[in-house]
């Protein structure tokens, strides 16, 4: 792509013609509105006037159409008052670029993440909203809620403390929120509007014909986004007079309000190739663009895409959201025009191809993002070197930074791909790659809220495309996250559904995993007999497939459930089977743990001599495994047996040895076993079952 692709049809915008101020202009005008908004913060509310204590935060509403400068005014207000709120500023966008409301659940999660607080995956909307409000009770913060569609969106996260301030941005009134302070925006004053034009066009043409410039401001109704587009149109045509543009806008007065007329004129003034490129850019998820997304949509190189993004920004069709990382977004007042034009002027197959290119590029970037973390894998290094240089990250830190900053757009891409319904294969690949990248960089626990949403999308695709294997996998993943969040009953229902899907797909892994997980859920609910039954079903499948390591583990899980249920003789048989199985597979540590649990059950059955003998054998195996904590736990169990045998001196010796072992152990090993891989644990016989 060349510069002509984004230059006007009758003029060329070169790199040297761009005005630096076009990227991040200083705030202009709105002095009266700012003064009124600041006064509203201090003004007494209805509760104060009636003698009641204000129960909630003060809400200021900035109302105006997209492109009216409402967000810029809100940001400037927040900048001016931020020092009054010691705990800082929280920001959230409450609608997608196309105006679709963002679910409150997602907004609450974003706010909790910004506060550094955990957000349970799969938690209900009300629970998350309450968590946000509870977190803000003890804080003094400014909450900037941009692009609110309904009052319910704001009310759901409204702090219940007068120590916070809420600045909401919306198109119209937020009926239902009491004592809201509205500020409705019109156009900029003439002086500020001329200053904004001057920044885009330079001062010469404005100074030469000030009357024409004022007429242009009038035709644009002082609308900031319209003035930016008008300035870009003039900057791209050095020979055009300001009066020419004002005349063209006046001639099309019956074609709609100023923003529509200016946007259409600026768009139609582009070369055909540039118009097509801009239309394809409107397909970007959440309206967010970077050089990779832009190059995939337009079908050009990242370098050419970067140039196009810069050119469109200078013309006013894009604005920067992150200068350092070359991230851009399409303004809300321009996006509807571009998407409507794409539907009218482009064939559906062309748009679908562009989306497919974008998703394919995103999948490859995610593979690269994950592969950079696998530095010890020769296969991963070979695969990484096989990628084009433009898709490779210099180091894991850069990959993590890219993943973190692009995460909203990546999640939006997954949602759009699933909603499209015609790109299910690519959607599944994208979600699989996104899950692996998130886990590789952030870990399963930290990424759990995002993973929960992705697995729900996978389930939607699997249901729609009748893919039982994928359905089983999604249900298992969702159930695991439910179980970790304490929603055991919900997890149990999903594990049962996963079992049905696994059987339909004839997938032995899914069915075995589901049966074992059903047993685990019953055990968590305290139904130990049923848990043992389900573990037994899973064991039968493992034995039939000669999966010895898994069978040994399941013998242990059965034994643990039976021990809890009080069926000690049956538990004894299963612990012996578990110990024998681990010994055959060579898992020394697991063999020692099974022997330790066997000793505990022997003690519970009143057989201290057998328990002591088994403990001594287990200690020897734990020593071979070099598991210090296990040795210490087994010595404590041996001490219990010795006490029951009437040997307090021997018991004391074992307890002292256990203490020395724990003292010598490095503190770094304290968190080992966090994933809960062991199906049973060493406990003192005095512990309650």
C-alpha positions as a printed NumPy array, in Angstrom:
array([[  0.   ,   0.   ,   0.   ],
       [  1.324,   3.451,  -0.907],
       [  0.57 ,   6.862,   0.516],
       [ -1.916,   7.409,  -2.316],
       [ -4.053,   4.726,  -0.752],
       [ -4.923,   7.07 ,   2.063],
       [ -4.497,  10.449,   0.39 ],
       [ -7.428,  12.494,  -0.845],
       [ -8.503,  12.015,  -4.425],
       [ -7.392,  15.517,  -5.362],
       [ -4.42 ,  15.899,  -3.019],
       [ -1.612,  13.959,  -1.349],
       [ -0.806,  13.898,   2.361],
       [  2.929,  13.407,   2.808],
       [  4.689,  12.567,   6.057],
       [  6.046,  16.118,   6.344],
       [  2.532,  17.619,   6.03 ],
       [  1.248,  15.972,   9.201],
       [  0.769,  18.26 ,  12.152],
       [  2.191,  16.86 ,  15.428],
       [ -0.762,  18.323,  17.289],
       [ -3.115,  16.062,  15.37 ],
       [ -2.118,  13.09 ,  17.509],
       [ -2.748,  14.339,  21.047],
       [ -4.213,  17.865,  21.1  ],
       [ -4.531,  19.808,  24.31 ],
       [ -8.019,  20.232,  25.703],
       [ -9.861,  23.2  ,  24.192],
       [-12.817,  25.243,  25.399],
       [-15.635,  24.066,  27.667],
       [-14.564,  26.498,  30.426],
       [-18.2  ,  27.174,  31.406],
       [-19.08 ,  23.482,  31.515],
       [-16.014,  22.663,  33.593],
       [-16.833,  25.421,  36.061],
       [-20.423,  24.214,  36.424],
       [-19.386,  20.589,  36.846],
       [-16.872,  21.451,  39.54 ],
       [-19.469,  23.539,  41.335],
       [-21.901,  20.615,  41.174],
       [-19.427,  18.441,  43.078],
       [-19.611,  20.738,  46.086],
       [-23.294,  21.673,  45.774],
       [-25.624,  20.199,  48.378],
       [-27.7  ,  17.279,  47.143],
       [-31.312,  16.403,  47.817],
       [-30.36 ,  14.183,  50.753],
       [-28.431,  16.969,  52.444],
       [-31.266,  19.437,  51.918],
       [-33.731,  17.056,  53.551],
       [-31.41 ,  16.443,  56.491],
       [-30.412,  12.899,  55.554],
       [-26.857,  11.66 ,  55.13 ],
       [-25.905,  11.117,  51.479],
       [-25.956,   7.325,  50.993],
       [-24.204,   7.216,  47.641],
       [-21.532,   8.881,  45.571],
       [-22.262,  12.124,  43.736],
       [-23.019,  11.439,  40.054],
       [-22.189,  13.962,  37.342],
       [-23.59 ,  13.279,  33.899],
       [-21.987,  14.607,  30.716],
       [-24.501,  14.092,  27.926],
       [-23.843,  14.542,  24.247],
       [-23.738,  12.744,  20.938],
       [-20.647,  10.746,  19.919],
       [-17.971,  13.103,  18.661],
       [-19.216,  16.047,  20.722],
       [-16.147,  15.927,  22.943],
       [-18.046,  14.415,  25.88 ],
       [-15.294,  11.922,  26.76 ],
       [-12.583,  14.583,  26.404],
       [-14.534,  16.856,  28.778],
       [-14.95 ,  14.018,  31.271],
       [-11.234,  13.228,  31.15 ],
       [-10.342,  16.89 ,  31.65 ],
       [-12.711,  17.164,  34.597],
       [-11.227,  14.032,  36.146],
       [ -7.715,  15.386,  35.608],
       [ -8.596,  18.603,  37.409],
       [-10.229,  16.969,  40.439],
       [ -8.159,  13.787,  40.741],
       [ -5.919,  15.216,  43.462],
       [ -8.951,  15.459,  45.766],
       [ -9.419,  11.682,  45.663],
       [ -6.514,   9.94 ,  47.306],
       [ -7.179,   6.476,  45.893],
       [ -7.073,   7.485,  42.225],
       [ -9.271,   7.037,  39.179],
       [-11.136,   4.013,  37.814],
       [-12.268,   3.898,  34.185],
       [-14.719,   1.641,  32.399],
       [-16.403,   1.769,  28.989],
       [-20.025,   0.667,  29.162],
       [-20.782,   0.113,  25.482],
       [-19.119,  -1.364,  22.421],
       [-18.159,   0.958,  19.547],
       [-21.377,   0.026,  17.75 ],
       [-23.444,   1.045,  20.796],
       [-24.114,  -2.445,  22.18 ],
       [-24.202,  -2.272,  26.002],
       [-21.341,  -4.028,  27.765],
       [-22.69 ,  -6.627,  30.254],
       [-22.416,  -5.43 ,  33.833],
       [-20.616,  -8.657,  34.69 ],
       [-17.736,  -7.701,  32.373],
       [-17.63 ,  -4.117,  33.642],
       [-17.495,  -5.268,  37.264],
       [-14.687,  -7.699,  36.478],
       [-12.654,  -4.971,  34.796],
       [-13.116,  -2.671,  37.791],
       [-12.146,  -5.379,  40.269],
       [ -9.057,  -6.167,  38.217],
       [ -8.115,  -2.489,  38.162],
       [ -8.497,  -2.447,  41.958],
       [ -6.197,  -5.453,  42.242],
       [ -8.974,  -7.62 ,  43.68 ],
       [ -9.927, -11.167,  42.666],
       [-13.02 , -11.709,  40.547],
       [-14.341, -15.242,  40.829],
       [-14.779, -16.861,  37.418],
       [-18.417, -17.451,  36.593],
       [-19.697, -15.35 ,  39.484],
       [-23.154, -13.843,  39.033],
       [-23.591, -10.23 ,  37.95 ],
       [-25.088,  -9.176,  41.292],
       [-22.253, -10.792,  43.218],
       [-19.613,  -8.986,  41.178],
       [-21.424,  -5.65 ,  41.404],
       [-21.67 ,  -6.016,  45.165],
       [-17.942,  -6.794,  45.304],
       [-17.183,  -3.553,  43.443],
       [-19.388,  -1.487,  45.739],
       [-17.904,  -3.13 ,  48.818],
       [-14.385,  -2.423,  47.586],
       [-15.168,   1.262,  47.076],
       [-16.783,   1.828,  50.484],
       [-13.432,   2.496,  52.151],
       [-11.88 ,   4.362,  49.224],
       [-11.956,   7.904,  47.871],
       [-11.938,   7.5  ,  44.113],
       [-13.233,   8.981,  40.886],
       [-15.157,   6.504,  38.744],
       [-15.309,   7.494,  35.048],
       [-17.999,   5.504,  33.235],
       [-17.814,   6.229,  29.515],
       [-20.52 ,   5.565,  26.903],
       [-23.251,   4.529,  29.332],
       [-26.356,   3.296,  27.528],
       [-28.757,   2.827,  30.432],
       [-29.023,   4.002,  34.019],
       [-28.877,   0.376,  35.22 ],
       [-25.304,   0.062,  33.974],
       [-24.218,   2.974,  36.157],
       [-26.403,   2.054,  39.11 ],
       [-24.94 ,  -1.476,  39.257],
       [-21.478,  -0.186,  40.194],
       [-22.434,   3.07 ,  41.889],
       [-20.361,   3.396,  45.106],
       [-22.438,   3.513,  48.261],
       [-20.28 ,   6.18 ,  49.827],
       [-20.25 ,   9.971,  49.468],
       [-16.448,   9.846,  49.448],
       [-16.4  ,   8.833,  45.767],
       [-17.334,  10.745,  42.64 ],
       [-18.914,   9.202,  39.547],
       [-18.539,  10.933,  36.185],
       [-20.839,   9.268,  33.654],
       [-20.804,   9.917,  29.913],
       [-23.919,   9.184,  27.907],
       [-25.949,  10.229,  24.884],
       [-28.99 ,  11.207,  26.91 ],
       [-30.36 ,  11.371,  30.459],
       [-29.909,   8.524,  32.915],
       [-33.43 ,   8.355,  34.285],
       [-33.627,   6.396,  37.498],
       [-30.49 ,   7.641,  39.224],
       [-31.478,  10.117,  41.908],
       [-29.825,  13.51 ,  42.238],
       [-27.811,  13.118,  39.015],
       [-26.071,  16.291,  37.839],
       [-26.485,  16.589,  34.031],
       [-24.349,  18.691,  31.701],
       [-25.599,  18.631,  28.112],
       [-23.   ,  19.491,  25.493],
       [-23.527,  21.563,  22.385],
       [-20.843,  22.727,  20.002],
       [-17.559,  24.374,  20.918],
       [-17.471,  28.133,  21.175],
       [-16.217,  29.823,  18.001],
       [-12.812,  30.71 ,  19.414],
       [-12.069,  27.162,  20.57 ],
       [-13.443,  25.7  ,  17.339],
       [-11.141,  27.933,  15.278],
       [ -8.199,  26.904,  17.452],
       [ -9.006,  23.246,  16.819],
       [ -9.198,  23.879,  13.074],
       [ -5.909,  25.755,  13.163],
       [ -4.163,  22.813,  14.764],
       [ -5.178,  20.613,  11.861],
       [ -4.705,  23.008,   8.958],
       [ -2.1  ,  25.502,  10.107],
       [ -2.795,  29.158,  10.82 ],
       [ -2.375,  30.66 ,   7.327],
       [ -5.704,  29.748,   5.739],
       [ -7.644,  30.542,   8.917],
       [ -5.967,  33.942,   9.246],
       [ -6.353,  34.831,   5.564],
       [-10.109,  34.248,   5.526],
       [-11.471,  34.348,   9.104],
       [-15.069,  34.854,   7.946],
       [-14.934,  31.678,   5.869],
       [-13.435,  29.839,   8.83 ],
       [-16.288,  31.017,  11.04 ],
       [-18.799,  29.859,   8.433],
       [-17.1  ,  26.471,   8.388],
       [-17.367,  26.272,  12.172],
       [-21.056,  27.152,  11.84 ],
       [-21.614,  24.443,   9.224],
       [-19.904,  21.957,  11.544],
       [-22.073,  23.242,  14.438],
       [-18.914,  23.464,  16.537],
       [-18.909,  19.653,  16.688],
       [-15.323,  18.65 ,  17.624],
       [-15.198,  15.416,  15.608],
       [-16.614,  17.225,  12.567],
       [-14.009,  19.958,  12.939],
       [-11.237,  17.347,  13.139],
       [-12.455,  15.712,   9.917],
       [-12.851,  19.088,   8.246],
       [ -9.325,  20.032,   9.316],
       [ -7.985,  16.752,   7.959],
       [ -9.782,  17.355,   4.656],
       [ -8.174,  20.796,   4.347],
       [ -4.722,  19.582,   5.461],
       [ -4.777,  16.995,   2.678],
       [ -5.605,  19.716,   0.093],
       [ -3.213,  22.628,   0.525],
       [ -4.67 ,  24.377,  -2.516],
       [ -8.296,  24.233,  -1.296],
       [ -9.807,  27.323,   0.345],
       [-11.709,  27.155,   3.608],
       [-14.66 ,  28.769,   1.859],
       [-14.784,  25.868,  -0.636],
       [-15.317,  23.345,   2.126],
       [-17.914,  25.537,   3.873],
       [-19.788,  25.869,   0.596],
       [-19.812,  22.123,  -0.034],
       [-21.162,  21.457,   3.442],
       [-23.855,  24.1  ,   3.033],
       [-24.906,  22.566,  -0.308],
       [-25.532,  19.232,   1.403],
       [-27.507,  20.683,   4.305],
       [-30.462,  18.377,   3.594],
       [-28.3  ,  15.221,   3.879],
       [-28.293,  15.117,   7.66 ],
       [-26.752,  16.746,  10.739],
       [-23.229,  18.228,  10.556],
       [-21.347,  15.146,  11.799],
       [-22.977,  12.98 ,   9.134],
       [-22.331,  15.504,   6.343],
       [-18.701,  16.104,   7.274],
       [-17.972,  12.399,   7.712],
       [-19.543,  11.543,   4.368],
       [-17.729,  14.372,   2.576],
       [-14.382,  13.375,   4.077],
       [-14.981,   9.722,   3.243],
       [-16.064,  10.396,  -0.344],
       [-13.014,  12.606,  -0.815],
       [-10.694,   9.637,  -0.391],
       [ -9.316,   7.598,  -3.252],
       [-11.27 ,   4.357,  -3.934],
       [ -8.457,   2.191,  -2.532],
       [ -8.336,   4.273,   0.645],
       [-12.117,   4.069,   1.056],
       [-11.982,   0.295,   0.767],
       [ -9.135,   0.084,   3.285],
       [-11.037,   2.249,   5.747],
       [-14.171,   0.15 ,   5.347],
       [-12.18 ,  -3.004,   6.108],
       [-10.648,  -1.335,   9.162],
       [-14.174,  -0.944,  10.547],
       [-14.282,  -4.743,  10.987],
       [-11.666,  -4.544,  13.759],
       [-12.911,  -6.067,  17.039],
       [-14.087,  -3.378,  19.46 ],
       [-12.998,  -0.79 ,  16.871],
       [ -9.378,  -1.222,  18.062],
       [ -6.544,  -1.388,  15.541],
       [ -2.84 ,  -2.071,  15.586],
       [ -0.531,  -2.631,  12.577],
       [ -1.054,  -6.419,  12.656],
       [ -4.846,  -6.204,  12.714],
       [ -4.83 ,  -3.473,  10.076],
       [ -2.472,  -5.377,   7.754],
       [ -4.549,  -8.556,   8.007],
       [ -7.806,  -6.736,   7.285],
       [ -6.378,  -4.749,   4.373],
       [ -4.229,  -7.573,   3.022],
       [ -0.96 ,  -5.629,   3.106],
       [  2.317,  -5.659,   5.031],
       [  2.48 ,  -4.392,   8.644],
       [  4.749,  -1.539,   7.536],
       [  2.226,  -0.348,   4.945],
       [ -0.581,  -0.798,   7.466],
       [  1.272,   1.355,   9.973],
       [  1.589,   4.095,   7.361],
       [ -2.116,   3.836,   6.558],
       [ -3.014,   4.094,  10.244],
       [ -0.897,   7.235,  10.57 ],
       [ -2.473,   8.768,   7.485],
       [ -6.03 ,   8.033,   8.569],
       [ -5.245,   9.473,  11.986],
       [ -4.025,  12.693,  10.371],
       [ -7.239,  12.808,   8.341],
       [ -9.363,  12.415,  11.505],
       [-10.783,   8.96 ,  10.768],
       [ -8.786,   7.36 ,  13.589],
       [ -7.415,   8.49 ,  16.916],
       [ -4.536,   7.169,  18.944],
       [ -5.22 ,   5.363,  22.188],
       [ -1.623,   4.328,  22.885],
       [  1.136,   6.252,  21.137],
       [  3.961,   4.023,  22.379],
       [  2.382,   0.826,  21.051],
       [  0.792,   2.247,  17.892],
       [ -2.771,   1.394,  18.924],
       [ -5.714,   3.239,  17.394],
       [ -9.49 ,   3.276,  17.532],
       [-12.239,   4.394,  15.19 ],
       [-14.336,   7.215,  16.726],
       [-17.904,   6.297,  17.551],
       [-19.283,   8.969,  15.249],
       [-17.378,   7.544,  12.25 ],
       [-17.765,   3.816,  12.807],
       [-21.488,   3.543,  11.865],
       [-20.816,   5.329,   8.55 ],
       [-17.953,   2.979,   7.68 ],
       [-19.85 ,  -0.182,   8.597],
       [-22.882,   0.928,   6.644],
       [-20.636,   1.68 ,   3.673],
       [-19.042,  -1.769,   3.966],
       [-22.446,  -3.442,   3.826],
       [-23.452,  -1.364,   0.778],
       [-20.211,  -1.354,  -1.215],
       [-18.439,  -4.632,  -0.412],
       [-19.483,  -8.162,  -1.208],
       [-20.163, -10.342,   1.858],
       [-17.489, -12.787,   0.703],
       [-14.873, -10.005,   0.705],
       [-15.775,  -8.98 ,   4.238],
       [-15.716, -12.578,   5.43 ],
       [-12.299, -13.071,   3.808],
       [-10.973,  -9.994,   5.602],
       [-12.286, -11.291,   8.929],
       [-10.724, -14.686,   8.242],
       [ -7.356, -13.07 ,   7.481],
       [ -7.548, -11.102,  10.709],
       [ -8.435, -14.169,  12.794],
       [ -5.685, -16.222,  11.144],
       [ -3.107, -13.509,  11.857],
       [ -4.308, -13.296,  15.459],
       [ -4.003, -17.079,  15.891],
       [ -0.429, -17.002,  14.605],
       [  0.461, -14.121,  16.918],
       [ -0.983, -16.027,  19.873],
       [  1.039, -19.122,  18.925],
       [  4.142, -16.946,  18.806],
       [  3.205, -15.317,  22.112],
       [  2.998, -18.716,  23.781],
       [  6.022, -20.254,  22.064],
       [  8.348, -17.515,  23.322],
       [  7.723, -18.802,  26.87 ],
       [  8.804, -22.363,  25.968],
       [ 12.52 , -21.633,  25.781],
       [ 13.448, -25.18 ,  26.865],
       [ 11.516, -26.857,  24.054],
       [ 13.467, -27.448,  20.813],
       [ 10.196, -27.976,  18.951],
       [  8.836, -24.645,  20.168],
       [ 12.056, -22.846,  19.22 ],
       [ 12.   , -24.414,  15.779],
       [  8.364, -23.448,  15.283],
       [  9.09 , -19.927,  16.482],
       [ 11.984, -19.466,  14.057],
       [  9.716, -20.666,  11.26 ],
       [  7.409, -17.681,  11.74 ],
       [  7.938, -14.451,   9.773],
       [  9.968, -11.881,  11.677],
       [  6.935,  -9.576,  11.876],
       [  5.096, -12.208,  13.957],
       [  7.925, -12.903,  16.423],
       [  8.384, -11.271,  19.806],
       [ 11.885, -10.305,  20.964],
       [ 11.453, -11.783,  24.45 ],
       [  8.763, -13.162,  26.819],
       [  8.333,  -9.763,  28.468],
       [  7.38 ,  -8.141,  25.155],
       [  4.963, -10.991,  24.409],
       [  3.309, -10.649,  27.807],
       [  3.022,  -6.881,  27.367],
       [  1.375,  -7.372,  23.951],
       [ -1.034,  -9.959,  25.365],
       [ -1.987,  -7.739,  28.295],
       [ -2.605,  -4.605,  26.226],
       [ -4.401,  -6.435,  23.412],
       [ -6.489,  -8.63 ,  25.721],
       [ -9.726,  -6.59 ,  25.356],
       [ -9.44 ,  -6.719,  21.563],
       [ -8.542, -10.427,  21.611],
       [-11.554, -11.297,  23.755],
       [-13.74 ,  -9.135,  21.517],
       [-12.366, -10.983,  18.472],
       [-13.36 , -14.299,  20.045],
       [-16.879, -13.046,  20.804],
       [-17.322, -11.668,  17.281],
       [-15.985, -14.836,  15.677],
       [-18.474, -16.946,  17.611],
       [-21.338, -14.543,  16.897],
       [-20.49 , -14.574,  13.168],
       [-21.432, -18.256,  12.93 ],
       [-19.668, -18.815,   9.597],
       [-16.084, -19.027,  10.866],
       [-16.461, -21.654,  13.561],
       [-13.231, -23.475,  12.691],
       [-11.187, -20.307,  12.956],
       [-13.102, -19.285,  16.065],
       [-12.219, -22.584,  17.759],
       [ -8.549, -22.224,  16.794],
       [ -8.503, -18.648,  18.057],
       [-10.013, -19.575,  21.416],
       [ -7.666, -22.54 ,  21.865],
       [ -4.642, -20.363,  21.101],
       [ -5.899, -17.597,  23.393],
       [ -6.401, -20.03 ,  26.299],
       [ -2.875, -21.423,  25.907],
       [ -1.31 , -17.971,  25.695],
       [ -3.159, -16.689,  28.771],
       [ -2.196, -19.746,  30.808],
       [  1.43 , -19.6  ,  29.639],
       [  1.884, -15.956,  30.656],
       [ -0.477, -15.453,  33.599],
       [ -1.241, -18.933,  34.94 ],
       [ -4.569, -20.717,  35.246],
       [ -5.625, -19.035,  38.474],
       [ -4.846, -15.465,  37.427],
       [ -6.486, -15.911,  34.017],
       [ -9.493, -17.85 ,  35.347],
       [-12.11 , -15.079,  34.775],
       [-11.081, -14.693,  31.131],
       [-10.81 , -18.455,  30.658],
       [-14.356, -18.923,  31.98 ],
       [-15.731, -16.581,  29.322],
       [-13.721, -18.263,  26.568],
       [-14.878, -21.754,  27.577],
       [-18.486, -20.555,  27.491],
       [-17.905, -19.36 ,  23.929],
       [-16.389, -22.736,  23.042],
       [-19.499, -24.392,  24.467],
       [-21.708, -22.152,  22.313],
       [-19.824, -23.18 ,  19.169],
       [-19.851, -26.863,  20.146],
       [-23.607, -26.799,  20.732],
       [-24.263, -24.983,  17.462],
       [-21.984, -27.191,  15.367],
       [-22.924, -30.435,  17.192],
       [-19.361, -31.209,  18.309],
       [-19.7  , -33.52 ,  21.34 ],
       [-15.956, -33.851,  21.941],
       [-15.486, -30.064,  22.118],
       [-18.656, -29.798,  24.199],
       [-17.292, -32.284,  26.715],
       [-13.981, -30.412,  26.954],
       [-15.696, -27.053,  27.448],
       [-18.023, -28.45 ,  30.11 ],
       [-15.117, -30.038,  31.975],
       [-13.153, -26.79 ,  31.935],
       [-16.14 , -24.756,  33.092],
       [-16.931, -27.271,  35.822],
       [-13.338, -27.173,  37.074],
       [-13.528, -23.389,  37.373],
       [-16.914, -23.652,  39.107],
       [-15.5  , -26.178,  41.563],
       [-12.504, -23.971,  42.38 ],
       [-14.874, -21.072,  43.001],
       [-16.945, -23.071,  45.499],
       [-19.963, -23.647,  43.219],
       [-19.819, -27.414,  43.69 ],
       [-23.463, -28.108,  42.81 ],
       [-23.095, -26.225,  39.521],
       [-19.842, -28.059,  38.839],
       [-21.529, -31.42 ,  39.482],
       [-24.253, -30.682,  36.931],
       [-21.659, -29.717,  34.342],
       [-19.524, -32.799,  35.029],
       [-22.597, -34.98 ,  34.421],
       [-23.315, -33.128,  31.165],
       [-19.667, -33.573,  30.16 ],
       [-20.003, -37.317,  30.818],
       [-22.981, -37.504,  28.475],
       [-21.118, -35.542,  25.784],
       [-17.998, -37.692,  26.217],
       [-20.029, -40.861,  25.788],
       [-21.69 , -39.419,  22.693],
       [-18.265, -38.618,  21.262],
       [-16.89 , -42.019,  22.335],
       [-14.041, -40.156,  24.025],
       [-12.524, -42.342,  26.773],
       [-10.458, -39.503,  28.235],
       [-13.475, -37.203,  28.614],
       [-15.696, -39.935,  30.071],
       [-13.059, -41.109,  32.538],
       [-12.211, -37.561,  33.576],
       [-15.917, -36.721,  33.967],
       [-16.667, -39.79 ,  36.092],
       [-13.734, -39.049,  38.386],
       [-14.775, -35.402,  38.646],
       [-18.366, -36.374,  39.465],
       [-16.929, -38.429,  42.293],
       [-14.828, -35.489,  43.451],
       [-17.881, -33.209,  43.477],
       [-19.878, -35.725,  45.553],
       [-16.95 , -35.983,  47.958],
       [-16.812, -32.206,  48.276],
       [-20.547, -32.248,  49.058],
       [-19.991, -34.835,  51.78 ],
       [-21.642, -37.753,  49.958],
       [-18.719, -40.167,  50.383],
       [-20.512, -43.364,  49.432],
       [-21.61 , -41.931,  46.122],
       [-18.136, -40.476,  45.6  ],
       [-16.561, -43.911,  46.069],
       [-19.064, -45.383,  43.623],
       [-18.167, -42.873,  40.892],
       [-14.461, -43.315,  41.526],
       [-15.035, -47.035,  41.107],
       [-16.67 , -46.491,  37.707],
       [-13.712, -44.412,  36.606],
       [-11.32 , -47.058,  37.943],
       [-13.029, -49.801,  35.925],
       [-12.438, -47.819,  32.749],
       [ -8.771, -47.154,  33.626],
       [ -8.185, -50.843,  34.358],
       [ -9.824, -51.851,  31.083],
       [ -7.449, -49.512,  29.239],
       [ -4.456, -50.692,  31.311],
       [ -3.769, -47.154,  32.525],
       [ -1.879, -48.204,  35.616],
       [ -0.788, -44.849,  37.02 ],
       [ -4.33 , -43.451,  36.84 ],
       [ -5.714, -46.677,  38.299],
       [ -3.36 , -46.422,  41.292],
       [ -4.422, -42.828,  41.859],
       [ -8.095, -43.813,  41.72 ],
       [ -7.576, -46.605,  44.239],
       [ -6.326, -43.871,  46.542],
       [ -9.327, -41.633,  45.883],
       [-11.71 , -44.525,  46.558],
       [ -9.871, -45.319,  49.764],
       [ -9.995, -41.686,  50.915],
       [-13.75 , -41.509,  50.322],
       [-14.326, -44.807,  52.124],
       [-12.199, -43.62 ,  55.034],
       [-14.348, -40.513,  55.372],
       [-17.481, -42.672,  55.153],
       [-16.214, -44.886,  57.993],
       [-15.802, -48.024,  55.849],
       [-12.317, -48.691,  57.173],
       [-11.888, -52.323,  56.111],
       [-12.765, -51.469,  52.504],
       [-10.546, -48.426,  52.713],
       [ -7.688, -50.62 ,  53.923],
       [ -7.964, -52.871,  50.861],
       [ -7.997, -49.915,  48.491],
       [ -5.021, -48.21 ,  50.182],
       [ -3.06 , -51.449,  49.767],
       [ -4.044, -51.572,  46.095],
       [ -3.033, -47.933,  45.667],
       [  0.363, -48.522,  47.302],
       [  1.002, -51.593,  45.14 ],
       [ -0.012, -49.714,  41.993],
       [  2.285, -46.774,  42.709],
       [  5.154, -49.152,  43.451],
       [  4.668, -50.919,  40.122],
       [  4.638, -47.627,  38.218],
       [  7.746, -46.392,  40.027],
       [  6.123, -43.385,  41.736],
       [  8.112, -43.53 ,  44.969],
       [  6.55 , -40.465,  46.656],
       [  2.988, -41.581,  45.87 ],
       [  3.841, -45.054,  47.187],
       [  5.043, -43.512,  50.455],
       [  1.909, -41.37 ,  50.788],
       [ -0.343, -44.377,  50.2  ],
       [  1.496, -46.326,  52.861],
       [  1.088, -43.394,  55.226],
       [ -2.653, -43.332,  54.677],
       [ -2.751, -47.108,  55.084],
       [ -1.066, -46.675,  58.461],
       [ -3.675, -44.079,  59.481],
       [ -6.56 , -46.428,  58.695],
       [ -4.815, -49.242,  60.579],
       [ -4.578, -46.918,  63.564],
       [ -8.275, -46.034,  63.233],
       [ -9.05 , -49.785,  63.291],
       [ -7.147, -50.131,  66.557],
       [ -4.064, -51.835,  65.114],
       [ -1.22 , -49.609,  66.341],
       [  1.472, -52.265,  65.882],
       [  0.602, -52.713,  62.206],
       [  0.291, -48.937,  61.842],
       [  3.791, -48.375,  63.287],
       [  5.312, -51.01 ,  61.008],
       [  3.626, -49.49 ,  57.954],
       [  4.773, -45.992,  58.999],
       [  8.37 , -47.121,  59.256],
       [  8.179, -48.601,  55.756],
       [  6.574, -45.398,  54.461],
       [  9.318, -43.261,  56.041],
       [ 11.949, -45.261,  54.196],
       [ 10.159, -44.767,  50.88 ],
       [  9.737, -41.044,  51.571],
       [ 13.485, -40.829,  52.259],
       [ 14.146, -42.428,  48.879],
       [ 11.803, -39.907,  47.284],
       [ 13.722, -37.086,  49.045],
       [ 10.407, -35.621,  50.166],
       [ 11.238, -33.873,  53.452],
       [  7.729, -32.705,  54.283],
       [  6.351, -36.189,  53.705],
       [  9.01 , -37.66 ,  55.963],
       [  8.053, -35.204,  58.688],
       [  4.332, -36.007,  58.331],
       [  5.017, -39.732,  58.475],
       [  7.152, -39.35 ,  61.587],
       [  4.244, -37.535,  63.251],
       [  2.003, -40.434,  62.319],
       [  4.51 , -42.868,  63.755],
       [  4.503, -40.796,  66.945],
       [  0.721, -41.233,  67.162],
       [  1.103, -45.005,  66.843],
       [  3.806, -45.093,  69.519],
       [  1.634, -43.109,  71.903],
       [ -1.157, -45.618,  71.39 ],
       [  1.369, -48.384,  72.148],
       [  2.362, -46.651,  75.391],
       [  5.808, -45.458,  74.272],
       [  5.84 , -41.671,  74.913],
       [  9.646, -41.477,  74.67 ],
       [  9.632, -43.001,  71.191],
       [  6.776, -40.711,  70.203],
       [  8.726, -37.664,  71.412],
       [ 11.774, -38.773,  69.429],
       [  9.744, -38.955,  66.214],
       [  8.15 , -35.552,  66.862],
       [ 11.537, -33.955,  67.425],
       [ 12.866, -35.545,  64.243],
       [  9.862, -34.185,  62.348],
       [ 10.566, -30.715,  63.714],
       [ 14.207, -30.853,  62.634],
       [ 13.215, -31.961,  59.139],
       [ 10.817, -29.05 ,  58.734],
       [ 13.389, -26.571,  60.014],
       [ 15.943, -27.748,  57.46 ],
       [ 13.518, -27.584,  54.571],
       [ 13.739, -24.56 ,  52.318],
       [ 10.798, -22.158,  52.519],
       [ 10.605, -22.222,  48.725],
       [  9.024, -25.688,  48.849],
       [  6.116, -24.534,  51.038],
       [  3.858, -23.913,  48.032],
       [  4.575, -27.212,  46.277],
       [  1.525, -29.206,  45.295],
       [ -0.635, -26.083,  44.748],
       [ -2.418, -27.71 ,  41.819],
       [ -3.968, -30.333,  44.107],
       [ -2.623, -33.252,  42.082],
       [ -2.54 , -35.565,  45.112],
       [ -5.798, -37.311,  45.795],
       [ -5.091, -37.759,  49.492],
       [ -3.012, -36.195,  52.227],
       [ -1.093, -37.148,  55.328],
       [ -2.935, -36.214,  58.517],
       [ -2.556, -37.048,  62.173],
       [ -4.79 , -39.799,  63.477],
       [ -6.138, -37.295,  65.949],
       [ -7.576, -35.198,  63.125],
       [-11.306, -35.416,  62.612],
       [-12.325, -37.406,  59.544]])
